[in-house]
């Protein structure tokens, strides 16, 4: 008996659904495995402006897509990091850059050498040693030339784009490779009476679509993973209290910033994502600290540019499914969990789930050990990002509103508490191998929020004061020389990937 999976059904479109379809069509193909995506135009998708992080370059490489075409088709811009405004205290800002700080030396991070120099009063601003941060502050951007010498580190960047255009772009890609889209609203799910696995989904009108493996991209509802398999949900709202967001596009004002901005407000924070044809804005907030109508008016009063649509309300509960893979169903995207977009991790979680699915791809007989391993790794990924997000809120000095007083005083997971104590002691957090955010990311956020380590790694004392000063000077000069050659972000887009549809 042939045990290979020959029928895959993806329930739901949007970013998660069409990323799944595109990746599966590229890697598995549709010659020996039929891939069907079911979505309903009645339901629609969230489709707000989307920001990403650098690993998306790996997904683009997997698909073999042309990056300039991708940016043009999605009205995209480039992103060098995230600027945080008023998080530590009112009037202060810092940047979580995607780049490395300086150059690691003698097996330890450059940040330890910088901390040593800072304690001795000999260090400049940390962003002076980070090319991506320096370029972001100056509104510049350029990719590393393909013929660049190995001594020139790559520019680390991601993208900001229109999520609805991205889904449409991937749909064209997937359908061109044999994915079949079926329009319809699912009204029932049929399970095999013996195995308990999903056998088919039935659409309004009676059409039935069978499959051997189902990917649930139905959004917060979790049509298959929750309504059918009752996977359960870990609610993290006690640590991440924001549970609402108003999203609203506006016309562009000024030049295109090569970064996303997150500005803390009375009961949450506001995002600003510059695209070629518009600016995406949103207010992520807790309805326990501000009424929806008031939050809506606050967003309208604070956006830049002319509103292009009325604010749209999204409701959510921060957390994840206890198991994102149950039986022959795998939940991807919002169906698997939701972590607010503070660090632009939503698309990465889709990408990570797809990468693990391809690595653990099953046969018709579902291997429970394989499923358990997948769930363990995905849960660990979610948990690490959760702690990273919580740190933004916990390490505030703000006490001007009830929301920020709650965040400052709230209890935090033991895993995060241990990391904060280690960082406070000597500037390290020691992330595990499966975690998304590394030492440099934690350093950006924790130091930016005002947590200054009491000490640094002792190996940083191996250099003499003169040698340390010389190396800092050389690194700073290299960063400056690199950034000085970059054009403005606007000019770079105009040169290589401007969309003819962008009204600028």
C-alpha positions in Angstrom: 0.0 0.0 0.0 1.3 3.4 -1.0 1.6 5.4 2.2 2.5 8.7 0.6 0.3 11.8 1.0 -1.2 12.7 -2.4 -3.9 15.2 -1.4 -3.3 18.3 0.7 -6.1 20.7 1.5 -5.3 24.3 2.8 -8.3 25.9 4.5 -8.1 29.6 4.2 -6.2 32.0 2.1 -4.6 35.3 3.1 -0.9 35.5 3.9 -0.6 32.2 5.8 -2.7 30.2 3.2 -0.9 31.4 0.1 2.6 31.2 1.8 1.7 27.6 2.5 0.5 26.9 -1.0 3.5 28.6 -2.6 6.0 26.7 -0.4 4.4 23.3 -0.9 4.0 23.8 -4.7 7.7 24.8 -4.9 9.1 21.9 -2.8 6.7 19.0 -3.1 5.1 20.0 -6.4 1.7 19.2 -7.7 2.5 16.4 -10.1 2.1 13.6 -7.6 0.4 15.6 -4.8 -2.8 17.6 -5.4 -2.8 20.9 -3.5 -6.1 22.6 -3.0 -6.7 25.9 -1.3 -10.2 26.7 -0.1 -11.1 30.3 0.7 -14.3 32.4 0.8 -14.5 35.9 -0.5 -17.4 36.3 2.0 -15.0 36.0 4.9 -12.1 38.0 3.5 -8.7 38.4 5.2 -7.1 40.9 7.7 -4.8 42.3 4.9 -3.2 45.2 6.8 0.2 46.6 6.1 2.8 44.0 7.1 6.3 44.3 8.4 8.8 41.5 8.4 12.2 40.5 9.8 15.4 39.3 7.9 14.7 35.6 7.7 12.0 36.3 5.1 15.0 36.4 2.7 15.3 32.6 3.1 11.6 32.2 2.1 12.1 34.3 -1.0 15.2 32.2 -1.8 13.2 29.0 -1.3 10.6 30.2 -3.8 13.2 31.5 -6.2 11.5 34.8 -6.7 13.1 38.0 -7.9 13.3 40.4 -5.0 12.8 43.6 -7.0 9.7 42.1 -8.6 8.4 41.1 -5.2 8.9 44.6 -3.8 7.2 46.2 -6.8 4.3 43.9 -6.8 3.6 44.4 -3.1 4.2 48.2 -3.0 7.0 47.3 -0.6 9.8 49.2 1.1 13.0 48.0 2.8 13.3 47.7 6.6 16.5 48.0 8.7 14.9 47.8 12.1 12.2 49.0 14.4 12.2 52.4 16.2 10.6 52.4 19.7 9.3 55.7 20.9 8.2 56.5 24.5 8.6 53.0 25.7 11.3 53.5 28.4 9.9 56.9 29.3 8.2 59.8 27.5 10.5 61.6 25.2 13.0 58.8 24.7 13.5 56.5 21.7 15.8 53.8 20.6 16.3 51.5 17.6 16.2 47.7 17.4 18.4 47.3 14.4 18.7 44.2 12.3 22.4 44.6 12.1 25.3 43.4 14.2 27.1 45.7 16.6 30.7 46.0 15.7 32.8 42.9 15.3 32.8 39.9 17.7 36.3 39.4 19.1 38.0 36.6 21.0 34.9 34.5 21.0 32.6 37.0 22.7 30.2 39.6 21.5 31.3 43.1 20.6 28.7 44.5 23.1 30.9 43.4 26.0 33.8 45.5 24.7 31.4 48.4 24.2 30.1 48.0 27.8 33.7 48.0 29.0 34.4 51.2 27.1 31.2 52.8 28.3 32.1 52.1 31.9 35.4 53.8 31.2 33.7 56.8 29.6 35.4 56.0 26.2 32.4 54.7 24.1 30.2 56.6 21.8 26.5 55.9 21.1 26.0 52.2 20.5 24.3 52.8 17.1 27.6 54.4 15.8 28.9 50.8 15.6 26.0 49.4 13.7 25.7 50.2 9.9 22.0 49.3 9.7 21.1 51.6 12.6 23.2 54.5 11.3 21.6 54.1 7.8 18.1 54.0 9.4 18.7 57.2 11.3 19.8 58.9 8.1 17.0 57.5 5.9 19.5 55.5 3.7 19.4 52.0 2.3 21.4 49.8 -0.1 21.8 46.0 -0.4 25.3 44.6 -0.2 26.6 44.4 -3.8 27.0 40.8 -5.0 30.7 41.3 -5.8 31.5 42.8 -2.4 34.6 41.6 -0.7 34.2 39.1 2.1 35.5 41.7 4.6 32.3 43.8 3.9 29.5 42.3 6.1 26.1 41.9 4.5 23.4 44.5 5.1 20.7 42.8 7.1 17.2 43.9 6.1 13.6 42.9 5.7 10.6 44.3 4.0 7.4 46.3 4.6 4.6 45.6 2.2 0.8 45.4 1.6 -0.3 42.1 3.0 -3.3 41.8 0.6 -1.0 42.4 -2.4 1.5 39.9 -1.0 -1.2 37.2 -0.7 -2.3 38.0 -4.3 1.3 37.8 -5.5 1.8 34.4 -3.9 -1.5 33.2 -5.2 -0.4 33.9 -8.8 2.9 32.1 -8.0 1.1 29.1 -6.5 -1.6 28.7 -9.2 1.0 28.9 -11.9 2.6 25.8 -10.3 -0.6 23.8 -10.2 -2.3 24.8 -6.9 -6.1 24.7 -7.3 -8.1 27.4 -5.6 -11.7 26.6 -4.6 -14.1 29.3 -3.7 -16.5 28.5 -0.9 -17.4 28.7 2.7 -16.9 25.5 4.8 -20.0 24.4 6.6 -18.9 21.1 8.0 -15.9 18.8 8.6 -16.2 15.0 8.2 -13.8 12.8 10.2 -13.0 9.2 9.5 -15.0 7.1 12.1 -12.1 4.7 12.7 -9.0 6.9 12.8 -10.6 10.2 13.8 -8.6 12.0 11.2 -10.2 14.6 8.9 -11.5 13.0 5.8 -13.1 16.0 4.0 -14.6 19.4 4.3 -18.0 20.3 2.9 -18.8 23.7 1.4 -22.0 25.6 1.3 -23.8 24.2 -1.7 -22.8 20.6 -1.1 -19.3 20.4 -2.7 -17.1 18.1 -0.7 -13.3 18.3 -0.8 -11.3 15.3 0.5 -7.7 15.1 1.6 -5.1 13.2 3.6 -3.4 16.2 5.2 -5.1 19.5 6.1 -3.5 22.9 6.8 -5.6 25.2 8.9 -5.2 28.8 7.9 -8.6 29.9 8.9 -7.4 32.7 11.2 -8.3 33.2 14.9 -11.3 30.9 14.5 -9.2 27.8 14.1 -11.9 25.9 12.2 -10.0 22.7 12.1 -7.4 22.8 14.9 -9.9 24.1 17.5 -13.5 23.6 16.4 -12.7 20.1 15.1 -9.8 18.8 17.2 -10.1 21.0 20.3 -6.4 21.6 20.6 -6.7 24.1 23.4 -5.2 27.6 23.7 -2.6 29.0 26.1 -3.9 32.5 27.0 -1.0 34.9 27.7 -3.0 38.1 28.2 -1.8 38.5 31.8 1.6 39.2 30.3 0.6 40.7 27.0 -2.6 42.6 27.9 -3.3 44.2 24.6 -6.3 42.5 23.0 -7.5 45.0 20.3 -6.1 46.9 17.4 -7.5 49.5 15.1 -5.9 49.6 11.6 -6.1 52.5 9.2 -4.2 53.4 6.0 -3.2 57.0 5.3 -1.4 58.8 2.4 2.3 59.1 2.6 3.9 62.2 4.2 7.6 62.9 3.7 10.3 60.5 2.7 10.0 56.7 3.1 11.6 55.7 6.4 13.6 52.4 6.1 12.2 51.2 9.4 8.9 50.5 11.2 8.0 52.8 14.2 6.2 51.7 17.4 5.1 54.6 19.6 3.9 53.8 23.1 0.6 55.5 24.1 -1.7 55.6 27.1 -3.0 52.0 26.8 -0.8 50.3 24.2 1.2 51.4 21.2 0.8 52.7 17.6 2.5 51.2 14.5 3.6 53.1 11.5 4.6 51.1 8.4 5.6 53.2 5.3 4.8 51.6 1.9 5.2 52.9 -1.6 1.6 53.8 -2.1 0.4 54.5 1.5 1.3 54.3 5.1 0.0 51.6 7.4 -1.1 52.7 10.8 -2.6 51.0 13.8 -3.2 51.3 17.5 -2.7 48.1 19.5 -4.4 48.5 22.9 -6.1 46.9 25.8 -9.8 47.5 26.2 -9.4 47.0 29.9 -7.6 50.4 30.0 -9.2 52.4 27.2 -12.7 52.2 25.5 -12.8 51.1 21.9 -14.3 54.4 20.8 -11.7 56.4 22.6 -8.9 54.3 21.1 -10.3 54.8 17.7 -10.4 58.6 18.1 -6.8 58.6 19.5 -5.6 56.8 16.4 -7.4 59.2 14.0 -6.0 62.2 15.9 -2.4 60.9 15.8 -1.8 59.6 12.3 0.1 61.5 9.7 -1.3 62.0 6.2 -4.8 61.9 4.9 -6.9 58.9 6.0 -7.7 56.5 3.1 -10.2 54.4 4.9 -12.1 54.2 8.2 -10.3 52.4 11.1 -10.9 48.7 11.2 -11.2 46.9 14.5 -9.4 43.6 15.1 -9.9 41.5 18.3 -7.5 38.9 19.6 -6.1 37.1 22.6 -2.3 36.8 22.8 -1.2 33.2 23.1 -0.8 30.0 21.1 -2.5 26.6 20.6 -1.3 24.0 23.1 -0.6 21.9 20.0 -0.5 23.3 16.5 -0.4 19.8 14.9 -3.1 17.3 15.9 -3.9 14.2 13.8 -3.7 15.1 10.2 -4.2 18.9 10.8 -1.5 21.5 11.1 -2.5 25.1 12.1 -0.4 27.9 10.6 -0.7 31.6 11.1 -3.4 33.1 13.3 -5.0 29.6 13.6 -1.9 28.5 15.4 -1.5 31.5 17.7 -1.2 35.2 17.9 1.6 37.4 19.2 1.0 41.1 18.7 3.0 42.7 15.8 5.4 44.6 18.1 8.5 42.8 16.6 7.0 41.8 13.3 7.1 38.1 13.9 3.8 37.0 12.4 5.1 36.1 9.0 8.2 34.5 10.5 6.0 32.2 12.5 4.2 31.1 9.3 7.6 30.6 7.6 9.0 28.7 10.6 6.0 26.4 10.7 6.3 25.7 7.0 10.0 25.0 7.3 9.4 22.5 10.1 6.5 20.9 8.2 8.7 20.3 5.2 11.5 18.9 7.4 9.0 16.6 9.3 6.7 16.0 6.3 4.5 13.0 7.2 3.1 10.0 5.5 -0.6 9.1 5.6 0.1 7.2 8.8 0.6 10.0 11.3 3.7 9.4 13.3 2.9 10.6 16.9 6.6 11.0 17.8 7.1 13.3 14.8 4.1 15.3 15.7 5.2 15.7 19.3 8.6 16.9 18.2 7.1 19.5 15.8 4.8 20.8 18.6 7.6 21.0 21.1 9.8 23.0 18.7 7.0 25.4 17.7 5.9 25.9 21.3 9.5 26.7 22.2 9.7 29.2 19.4 6.5 30.9 20.5 7.6 30.9 24.1 10.9 32.6 23.3 9.2 35.4 21.2 6.6 35.8 24.0 9.3 36.5 26.6 11.0 38.9 24.2 7.8 40.9 23.8 7.0 40.9 27.5 10.4 42.5 28.2 9.4 45.6 26.2 6.5 46.2 28.6 8.0 45.1 31.9 11.1 47.2 31.6 9.3 50.5 31.4 9.9 53.4 33.7 6.5 54.9 32.8 3.9 55.2 35.6 1.8 58.0 33.9 -1.2 55.7 33.1 -2.8 52.7 34.7 -1.8 50.5 31.7 1.9 51.2 32.2 1.7 50.9 36.0 0.2 47.5 35.4 3.0 46.5 33.0 5.8 47.7 35.2 4.4 45.8 38.3 3.2 42.6 36.6 4.7 39.2 37.4 6.6 37.7 34.5 7.5 34.1 33.4 10.3 32.5 35.3 12.2 32.0 32.0 12.2 35.8 31.4 13.1 36.6 35.0 16.2 34.4 34.7 17.2 36.1 31.5 16.8 39.6 33.0 18.9 38.7 36.0 21.7 37.3 33.8 21.7 40.3 31.6 21.7 42.6 34.6 24.7 40.7 36.0 26.9 40.6 32.9 25.1 41.6 29.7 24.1 38.1 28.4 20.9 36.1 28.0 22.3 32.9 26.4 19.4 32.0 24.1 18.8 28.4 23.0 19.6 27.1 19.6 16.0 27.1 18.4 15.2 30.6 19.5 14.5 33.4 17.0 16.0 36.3 18.9 19.8 36.2 19.7 22.1 38.1 22.0 22.3 41.1 19.8 18.5 41.4 19.7 18.1 41.1 23.4 20.9 43.6 23.9 19.1 46.2 21.7 15.9 45.9 23.6 17.0 45.5 27.2 19.7 48.2 27.0 17.3 50.4 25.0 14.7 50.0 27.8 17.2 51.1 30.3 18.5 47.9 31.8 22.3 48.5 32.0 24.4 45.5 33.0 26.4 45.8 36.1 29.4 44.0 34.5 30.5 42.4 31.2 32.2 39.2 30.1 35.7 39.1 31.7 37.4 38.2 28.3 36.7 41.8 27.2 39.5 42.8 29.7 42.0 40.9 27.6 42.6 43.9 25.3 44.6 46.9 26.6 42.9 50.2 26.8 44.9 51.5 23.8 44.0 48.5 21.7 40.4 48.7 22.6 40.2 52.3 21.7 42.0 51.6 18.4 39.6 48.8 17.5 36.5 50.9 18.4 37.8 53.7 16.2 38.4 51.3 13.3 35.0 49.8 13.5 33.3 53.2 13.7 35.3 54.4 10.7 34.2 51.3 8.7 30.6 51.8 9.6 30.7 55.4 8.5 32.5 54.7 5.3 29.9 52.0 4.5 26.9 54.2 5.2 28.4 57.3 3.4 28.1 55.4 0.1 24.4 54.5 0.5 21.7 56.5 -1.4 18.5 57.6 0.3 15.9 54.9 0.8 13.6 56.7 -1.7 16.2 56.9 -4.3 17.1 53.3 -4.0 13.5 52.2 -4.5 13.1 54.6 -7.4 16.2 53.0 -9.1 15.5 49.3 -8.7 12.0 48.5 -7.6 9.5 51.3 -7.7 5.9 50.3 -8.4 4.3 52.1 -11.3 1.0 52.1 -9.3 2.5 53.9 -6.3 1.1 57.4 -6.2 4.0 59.5 -4.8 
